[in-house]
């Protein structure tokens, strides 16, 4: 395994955990309305058609491809940076976490039927 390998493995592990929790959340919350966790905290299944805080959610549909493109470009750039700076532990850890987020967003954005 190269020096980049463990960082990519960490990203992959986080993506798998992310997808598993999303799967179970959809299974548990779909059609159930709100699930009370505490007296002041409920879980509700909501899909966001845009970006953060529904940014561009009312656009004509082009935003999906746009965000997938951004996630792909960001992922390639992050892998490049990981290969170059794998010896810098904290930086590589941060890059691995951001990569997992980008790939998790990418897999949700292009592969989830709603």
PyMOL commands that set and color helices and strands:
alter all, ss='L'
color gray80, all
select helices_A, chain A and resi 5-29+52-54+62-85+89-111
alter helices_A, ss='H'
color red, helices_A
select strands_A, chain A and resi 34-38+41-44
alter strands_A, ss='S'
color yellow, strands_A
deselect
rebuild
show_as cartoon
